[in-house]
């Protein structure tokens, strides 16, 4: 463990801007949500009616979880803010740990640091300590913010610990992924897959009222701490045990591999590449196809699950004002309640597709950092051709996964309403409407790769900002000009609204301008 303190200070210095933003952002979102709920649902009767609506509808339970205490502002805050908070803290933990472990090995910096007086596990332990400390600070600030609003101290502390402890578990998952894989991109992908699985298990368990599924998910544990509803403190022991087990397993696995290598070794390639791999586009496809296949399968599964739940929204009274308010906070679409709910689901998938667009585009930065891009560009391949070969797969892949998700969702919903073909076509088109907004994020990532490669994390920050503005912007009553900063704000809410071509064209044009600027900047700067 020699050198841990120095490496912790190094990590804090490298993240001196983004880390404080994360630590402040999540508590502010939770506290602002509690304040908005206290204002919107000041009457206990309104809160009870809202809880009754959620309890009677599996679709809403899948999206946001169950309500354990409907009579209090704290109970509704825990219901509404838990999912967003645990997703954000999990994303932060995964990105932070991978950045300071596997990415350091991939770029060769870990070998340079390790050549000094540094222990074998010092780099990993330093990353874990920084991530856990950030999670603890988030928990403290959440508890302080909710207590400052006048909510019960015990519930505020339980809520903060549930959110922070979720970050601990995903810290352990990220450390384990960093030992198994040989690239930061794959480690981040495994962490993202674990996050998606946790959400899916929690959603399916809550929708079907099958607690066994929800208990398999760290997100389900966060809700079952039951903040402001008779706190179950013992649930926090599950987080402690899981985190300890994951970190211990990672430490044991680290002793069985060489520095820079992963336990999951890449397959040996052919002695000679086939003729079809003789171009930059073919190489880019080879690099992206595994990730694209995983995202496509995940989107298909989530689409089937959400589509099968959508019709249950129509089983409750359409004139329930509390339900209408909740659904319109999730998505500002108009029309029938089922269409509003479908619009909300597709909006969430669109945000997730933005994650794929960013990840796929930043593959170029990973190839450059690993010095593989230099080998390709040392040939007759021009820089613009290399960047466009990756960018094409990022943009096309975004459209593909959204199309597959819409098709799966439409088929599942169509089977329930007796029109699988019509609903499949309708919801596939609705899902593709989200694509231009995700392309804007890809364009931003390309611009950062070309002009400011050290700031590529800003692309992920932009995605998080879109998530907050889209899911909580209206509830928090943010000014429309602030919410308009998200490209998703300008999309028509389909199904339920007519599709306007103009905003889609403007978003696509914005993405093209950003991408072109990034490609041009990449062609003018030095590699590395």
VOGU-3710 file (C-alpha; in Angstrom, 3 decimals, decimal comma):
1> xxxxxxxxxx> 0,000/0,000/0,000  3,031/2,274/-0,168  2,261/5,550/-1,918  -1,520/5,505/-1,439  -1,626/8,977/0,064  0,356/10,480/-2,806  -1,837/8,774/-5,403  -4,990/9,986/-3,653  -3,701/13,559/-3,848  -2,850/13,019/-7,520
11> xxxxxxxxxx> -6,355/11,732/-8,275  -7,941/14,647/-6,437  -5,793/17,093/-8,369  -6,700/15,538/-11,716  -10,417/15,655/-10,860  -10,363/18,998/-9,061  -13,061/20,382/-11,365  -15,387/17,501/-12,266  -15,419/15,801/-8,865  -16,752/18,830/-6,940
21> xxxxxxxxxx> -19,399/19,250/-9,635  -20,599/15,685/-9,096  -20,503/16,053/-5,308  -22,609/19,215/-5,395  -24,895/18,285/-8,277  -26,524/15,168/-6,834  -27,469/16,688/-3,431  -28,794/19,810/-5,172  -31,019/17,668/-7,407  -32,401/15,732/-4,420
31> xxxxxxxxxx> -32,944/18,831/-2,279  -34,593/20,750/-5,119  -36,894/17,791/-5,780  -37,984/17,739/-2,133  -38,650/21,468/-2,220  -40,714/21,166/-5,407  -42,786/18,291/-4,006  -43,501/20,252/-0,828  -44,832/23,068/-2,997  -46,761/20,985/-5,542
41> xxxxxxxxxx> -48,297/18,563/-3,040  -48,767/20,725/0,022  -52,037/19,012/0,933  -51,926/15,542/2,506  -54,939/14,479/0,456  -53,075/15,198/-2,773  -50,133/13,128/-1,604  -52,337/10,194/-0,628  -54,163/10,280/-3,955  -50,867/10,274/-5,819
51> xxxxxxxxxx> -49,602/7,312/-3,808  -52,799/5,388/-4,465  -52,350/5,971/-8,182  -48,771/4,684/-8,116  -49,692/1,657/-6,009  -52,435/0,668/-8,443  -50,297/0,938/-11,558  -47,378/-1,387/-12,348  -46,086/0,833/-15,143  -45,464/3,736/-12,765
61> xxxxxxxxxx> -43,897/1,421/-10,198  -41,503/0,163/-12,866  -40,487/3,670/-13,803  -40,023/5,220/-10,365  -40,535/2,492/-7,757  -43,100/2,094/-4,977  -44,238/4,748/-2,488  -43,722/3,652/1,112  -45,016/6,742/2,906  -47,579/8,704/0,925
71> xxxxxxxxxx> -48,572/11,059/3,668  -45,270/12,908/3,981  -43,171/15,082/1,731  -40,160/12,957/2,651  -41,882/9,777/1,503  -42,737/11,274/-1,890  -39,204/12,659/-2,193  -37,743/9,210/-1,595  -40,102/7,798/-4,234  -39,400/10,449/-6,858
81> xxxxxxxxxx> -35,696/11,161/-6,364  -34,195/7,792/-5,439  -33,928/6,417/-8,970  -32,325/9,550/-10,416  -29,936/9,927/-7,475  -28,708/6,321/-7,444  -28,225/6,306/-11,218  -26,141/9,488/-11,046  -23,993/8,320/-8,134  -23,444/4,947/-9,838
91> xxxxxxxxxx> -22,347/6,583/-13,092  -19,977/8,849/-11,162  -18,427/5,947/-9,261  -17,897/3,800/-12,349  -16,335/6,589/-14,402  -14,145/7,736/-11,518  -12,750/4,292/-10,701  -12,135/3,247/-14,312  -10,421/6,572/-15,020  -7,920/6,058/-12,174
101> xxxxxxxxxx> -7,308/2,314/-12,614  -7,762/0,626/-15,979  -7,326/3,837/-18,005  -4,029/4,496/-16,208  -2,786/1,020/-17,141  -3,997/1,318/-20,715  -2,118/4,574/-21,293  1,072/3,325/-19,604  0,991/5,856/-16,782  0,443/3,132/-14,183
111> xxxxxxxxxx> 3,668/1,440/-15,273  5,533/4,720/-14,974  4,115/5,366/-11,508  4,726/1,763/-10,485  8,405/2,031/-11,338  8,785/4,214/-8,254  8,291/3,313/-4,604  4,641/2,366/-5,000  2,862/-0,732/-3,739  1,127/-3,233/-6,001
121> xxxxxxxxxx> -2,380/-2,262/-4,877  -1,730/1,417/-4,177  -3,226/2,721/-7,430  -6,423/0,678/-7,046  -6,830/1,511/-3,370  -6,348/5,224/-4,073  -9,138/5,129/-6,692  -11,436/3,279/-4,284  -10,750/5,724/-1,465  -11,459/8,747/-3,674
131> xxxxxxxxxx> -14,710/7,243/-4,984  -15,913/6,141/-1,547  -15,048/9,529/-0,047  -17,008/11,267/-2,818  -19,997/8,990/-2,124  -19,789/9,769/1,603  -19,718/13,511/0,930  -22,749/13,184/-1,312  -24,579/11,277/1,427  -23,720/13,944/4,002
141> xxxxxxxxxx> -24,827/16,812/1,775  -28,112/15,065/0,915  -28,854/14,485/4,585  -27,970/18,085/5,430  -30,070/19,480/2,587  -33,171/17,466/3,424  -32,819/18,229/7,129  -32,509/21,912/6,278  -35,904/21,718/4,556  -37,437/20,549/7,807
151> xxxxxxxxxx> -37,708/16,837/6,976  -37,070/14,266/9,737  -33,388/13,756/10,501  -33,573/9,949/10,545  -35,205/9,802/7,126  -32,769/12,340/5,667  -29,774/10,377/6,956  -31,231/7,087/5,680  -31,870/8,580/2,244  -28,347/9,999/2,028
161> xxxxxxxxxx> -26,759/6,737/3,133  -28,835/4,730/0,655  -27,618/6,903/-2,210  -24,004/6,954/-1,050  -23,938/3,226/-0,345  -25,176/2,513/-3,867  -22,099/4,366/-5,074  -19,918/2,137/-2,896  -21,302/-0,997/-4,522  -20,735/0,310/-8,030
171> xxxxxxxxxx> -17,242/1,353/-6,978  -16,593/-2,301/-6,176  -18,130/-3,402/-9,469  -15,934/-0,965/-11,395  -12,773/-2,139/-9,609  -13,651/-5,735/-10,448  -14,343/-4,857/-14,081  -10,949/-3,137/-14,260  -9,249/-6,417/-13,334  -11,213/-8,543/-15,785
181> xxxxxxxxxx> -10,880/-6,419/-18,920  -7,866/-5,040/-20,736  -9,320/-1,692/-21,833  -11,001/1,225/-20,106  -13,746/1,245/-22,730  -14,703/-2,361/-21,983  -14,518/-1,792/-18,232  -16,844/1,199/-18,554  -19,135/-0,895/-20,739  -19,321/-3,631/-18,101
191> xxxxxxxxxx> -20,095/-1,048/-15,448  -22,837/0,421/-17,642  -24,248/-3,046/-18,271  -24,335/-3,702/-14,527  -26,155/-0,404/-14,042  -28,708/-1,292/-16,718  -29,229/-4,742/-15,219  -29,738/-3,247/-11,761  -32,375/-0,883/-13,104  -34,119/-3,635/-15,086
201> xxxxxxxxxx> -34,262/-6,016/-12,112  -35,627/-3,296/-9,881  -38,184/-2,204/-12,472  -39,426/-5,727/-13,197  -39,609/-6,600/-9,526  -41,547/-3,458/-8,581  -43,870/-3,697/-11,584  -44,798/-7,299/-10,882  -44,644/-6,878/-7,082  -42,004/-9,631/-6,974
211> xxxxxxxxxx> -39,694/-8,558/-4,179  -37,188/-11,291/-4,998  -36,190/-9,506/-8,216  -35,954/-6,118/-6,538  -33,768/-7,521/-3,780  -31,279/-8,661/-6,436  -30,621/-5,032/-7,405  -28,627/-2,390/-5,485  -31,231/0,093/-6,748  -33,907/-2,003/-5,088
221> xxxxxxxxxx> -31,943/-1,949/-1,836  -31,890/1,860/-1,899  -35,689/1,979/-1,990  -36,039/-0,711/0,639  -34,050/1,312/3,136  -37,492/2,975/3,366  -36,306/6,489/4,111  -39,028/8,525/5,886  -41,158/5,356/6,168  -39,861/3,399/9,154
231> xxxxxxxxxx> -36,206/3,153/8,151  -34,734/-0,325/7,686  -31,126/0,369/8,632  -30,050/-3,236/8,276  -30,376/-3,002/4,488  -27,242/-0,856/4,497  -25,320/-3,950/5,627  -26,044/-5,467/2,202  -24,152/-2,597/0,594  -21,239/-2,972/2,991
241> xxxxxxxxxx> -21,025/-6,715/2,414  -21,327/-6,461/-1,357  -18,724/-3,693/-1,581  -16,264/-5,540/0,635  -16,730/-8,767/-1,338  -16,260/-7,026/-4,705  -13,154/-5,098/-3,643  -11,637/-8,210/-2,039  -12,306/-10,238/-5,198  -10,697/-7,491/-7,286
251> xxxxxxxxxx> -7,610/-7,490/-5,047  -7,260/-11,271/-5,358  -7,699/-11,165/-9,117  -5,132/-8,372/-9,442  -2,482/-10,780/-8,139  -3,187/-13,189/-10,996  -2,530/-10,834/-13,897  0,246/-8,714/-15,339  0,169/-4,944/-15,202  -1,691/-3,642/-18,244
261> xxxxxxxxxx> -3,352/-6,972/-18,977  -6,772/-8,233/-17,964  -7,913/-11,673/-16,912  -10,244/-11,637/-19,889  -7,592/-11,734/-22,598  -8,514/-10,597/-26,104  -8,793/-13,386/-28,625  -5,820/-13,946/-30,864  -6,397/-12,486/-34,274  -5,786/-14,120/-37,624
271> xxxxxxxxxx> -2,303/-14,202/-39,037  -3,532/-12,238/-42,047  -6,586/-9,994/-42,152  -9,261/-10,825/-44,732  -9,621/-8,396/-47,646  -12,829/-7,031/-46,126  -10,786/-5,549/-43,254  -8,577/-3,517/-45,536  -10,086/-0,118/-44,818  -10,476/2,271/-41,860
281> xxxxxxxxxx> -14,259/1,747/-41,922  -13,808/-2,013/-41,587  -11,379/-1,553/-38,691  -13,833/0,778/-36,990  -16,608/-1,787/-37,437  -14,362/-4,434/-35,887  -13,837/-2,195/-32,861  -17,488/-1,179/-32,454  -19,386/-4,351/-33,285  -19,152/-6,007/-29,869
291> xxxxxxxxxx> -20,292/-2,911/-28,017  -23,058/-2,296/-30,538  -24,302/-5,871/-30,203  -24,482/-5,552/-26,417  -26,352/-2,244/-26,538  -28,762/-3,587/-29,174  -29,608/-6,655/-27,096  -30,085/-4,534/-23,990  -32,358/-2,049/-25,733  -34,423/-4,857/-27,227
301> xxxxxxxxxx> -34,961/-6,386/-23,789  -35,844/-3,094/-22,135  -38,181/-2,232/-25,020  -40,055/-5,514/-24,615  -40,392/-4,984/-20,870  -41,601/-1,393/-21,091  -43,955/-2,088/-23,980  -45,634/-4,897/-22,081  -46,337/-2,530/-19,168  -47,617/0,475/-21,110
311> xxxxxxxxxx> -51,240/-0,600/-21,514  -51,655/-0,907/-17,735  -51,553/2,904/-17,540  -54,968/2,977/-19,179  -56,423/0,683/-16,546  -56,769/3,533/-14,055  -59,007/6,594/-14,277  -57,975/8,934/-17,046  -59,269/11,910/-15,133  -56,939/11,431/-12,150
321> xxxxxxxxxx> -55,156/14,817/-11,892  -52,272/13,495/-9,789  -51,413/10,856/-12,384  -51,492/13,400/-15,180  -49,154/15,664/-13,220  -46,648/12,880/-12,565  -46,588/11,648/-16,149  -46,158/15,135/-17,526  -43,225/15,716/-15,194  -41,616/12,660/-16,765
331> xxxxxxxxxx> -42,488/13,740/-20,298  -44,256/16,838/-21,517  -46,202/14,963/-24,187  -49,955/15,403/-24,592  -52,680/13,029/-25,540  -53,929/9,801/-24,053  -52,295/8,638/-20,841  -50,871/5,576/-22,530  -49,214/7,685/-25,208  -47,842/10,043/-22,570
341> xxxxxxxxxx> -46,353/7,094/-20,737  -44,925/5,656/-23,961  -43,426/9,063/-24,684  -41,759/9,063/-21,262  -40,351/5,584/-21,830  -39,001/6,475/-25,254  -37,482/9,654/-23,817  -35,555/7,617/-21,267  -34,331/5,272/-23,988  -33,261/8,301/-26,014
351> xxxxxxxxxx> -31,141/9,523/-23,114  -29,557/6,085/-22,801  -28,871/6,104/-26,549  -27,008/9,363/-25,982  -24,719/7,362/-23,697  -23,961/4,955/-26,537  -23,311/7,859/-28,920  -20,816/9,413/-26,509  -19,115/6,116/-25,714  -18,767/5,114/-29,367
361> xxxxxxxxxx> -17,400/8,515/-30,383  -14,872/8,565/-27,550  -13,466/5,289/-28,859  -11,275/7,495/-31,039  -9,744/9,078/-27,956  -9,114/5,627/-26,441  -7,404/4,464/-29,640  -5,262/7,586/-29,668  -4,303/7,266/-25,997  -3,317/3,619/-26,526
371> xxxxxxxxxx> -1,179/4,710/-29,531  -3,050/2,427/-31,906  -4,363/5,376/-33,903  -0,794/6,486/-34,582  -0,012/3,180/-36,267  -3,015/3,524/-38,573  -2,410/7,183/-39,381  1,252/6,491/-40,143  0,004/4,843/-43,339  -1,686/6,568/-46,254
381> xxxxxxxxxx> -4,940/6,907/-44,295  -5,862/10,602/-43,891  -7,045/11,780/-40,527  -10,484/12,864/-41,749  -11,144/9,402/-43,123  -10,139/7,708/-39,863  -12,327/9,962/-37,731  -15,319/9,689/-40,059  -15,058/5,891/-40,076  -15,606/5,857/-36,314
391> xxxxxxxxxx> -18,170/8,637/-36,371  -20,322/6,857/-38,954  -20,639/3,783/-36,752  -21,418/5,938/-33,713  -24,233/7,734/-35,532  -25,580/4,678/-37,346  -25,377/2,596/-34,174  -27,431/5,165/-32,282  -30,173/4,942/-34,897  -29,988/1,142/-34,871
401> xxxxxxxxxx> -30,400/0,667/-31,125  -33,272/3,161/-30,974  -34,983/1,502/-33,930  -34,653/-1,918/-32,299  -35,961/-0,582/-28,986  -38,965/1,043/-30,663  -39,701/-2,105/-32,650  -39,537/-4,327/-29,550  -41,642/-1,902/-27,520  -44,203/-1,624/-30,317
411> xxxxxxxxxx> -44,504/-5,371/-30,746  -44,955/-5,933/-27,002  -47,516/-3,155/-26,709  -49,220/-4,139/-29,958  -49,760/-7,706/-28,812  -51,674/-6,405/-25,790  -53,862/-4,041/-27,804  -54,336/-6,366/-30,777  -52,319/-4,426/-33,389  -48,671/-5,555/-33,283
421> xxxxxxxxxx> -47,806/-4,422/-36,818  -49,325/-0,962/-36,483  -47,882/-0,311/-33,032  -44,471/-1,610/-34,087  -44,367/0,859/-36,978  -45,709/3,710/-34,844  -43,312/3,256/-31,934  -40,309/2,542/-34,149  -40,876/5,921/-35,770  -41,339/7,537/-32,365
431> xxxxxxxxxx> -38,071/6,038/-31,140  -36,155/7,269/-34,189  -37,314/10,818/-33,425  -34,920/10,728/-30,438  -31,898/10,072/-32,630  -31,004/13,664/-33,686  -30,702/14,733/-30,027  -28,320/11,840/-29,327  -26,366/12,832/-32,436  -25,811/16,283/-30,926
441> xxxxxxxxxx> -24,067/14,619/-27,977  -21,970/12,587/-30,411  -21,068/15,805/-32,224  -20,035/17,415/-28,944  -17,888/14,388/-28,099  -16,248/14,618/-31,542  -15,520/18,296/-31,011  -13,859/17,536/-27,685  -11,804/14,702/-29,196  -10,588/17,037/-31,906
451> xxxxxxxxxx> -10,126/20,304/-30,048  -9,771/19,460/-26,331  -8,962/15,756/-25,852  -8,216/16,210/-22,153  -11,772/17,458/-21,583  -13,642/14,547/-23,153  -15,306/13,886/-19,783  -17,374/17,001/-20,506  -19,347/14,899/-23,012  -20,475/12,632/-20,187
461> xxxxxxxxxx> -21,270/15,678/-18,052  -23,468/16,985/-20,876  -25,367/13,686/-20,912  -25,923/13,904/-17,151  -27,146/17,468/-17,588  -29,645/16,315/-20,201  -30,886/13,635/-17,795  -31,458/16,133/-14,997  -33,054/18,796/-17,196  -35,310/16,273/-18,886
471> xxxxxxxxxx> -36,450/14,263/-15,887  -36,569/16,917/-13,188  -36,517/20,248/-15,027  -40,277/20,751/-15,059  -40,744/19,434/-11,531  -38,093/21,879/-10,326  -39,771/24,641/-12,350  -36,576/25,592/-14,113  -36,793/28,415/-16,604  -37,585/27,224/-20,105
481> xxxxxxxxxx> -34,386/28,799/-21,421  -32,376/26,586/-19,077  -34,267/23,436/-20,046  -33,772/24,369/-23,708  -30,029/23,785/-23,259  -30,780/20,075/-23,602  -31,192/18,925/-27,213  -33,910/16,535/-26,020  -36,058/19,504/-24,987  -36,636/20,392/-28,641
491> xxxxxxxxxx> -37,906/16,976/-29,687  -41,623/16,451/-30,327  -43,155/14,219/-27,627  -44,172/11,233/-29,681  -46,387/9,335/-29,627  -49,011/11,885/-28,665  -47,861/14,882/-30,696  -47,433/15,589/-34,384  -43,865/15,222/-35,602  -42,364/18,598/-36,506
501> xxxxxxxxxx> -39,550/18,250/-39,017  -37,919/21,640/-38,352  -36,488/20,931/-34,851  -35,206/17,537/-35,995  -33,483/19,164/-38,962  -31,938/21,843/-36,737  -30,657/19,225/-34,285  -29,170/17,150/-37,104  -27,543/20,268/-38,548  -26,125/21,190/-35,131
511> xxxxxxxxxx> -24,690/17,696/-34,765  -23,134/17,948/-38,241  -21,527/21,319/-37,480  -20,093/20,079/-34,166  -18,779/16,899/-35,768  -17,240/18,760/-38,720  -15,537/21,197/-36,360  -14,175/18,266/-34,353  -12,887/16,452/-37,450  -11,215/19,649/-38,678
521> xxxxxxxx> -9,605/20,333/-35,290  -8,342/16,745/-35,058  -6,630/17,142/-38,407  -4,704/20,197/-37,171  -3,403/19,082/-33,782  -0,640/16,744/-32,683  -1,549/13,220/-31,651  -1,448/12,401/-27,958
//
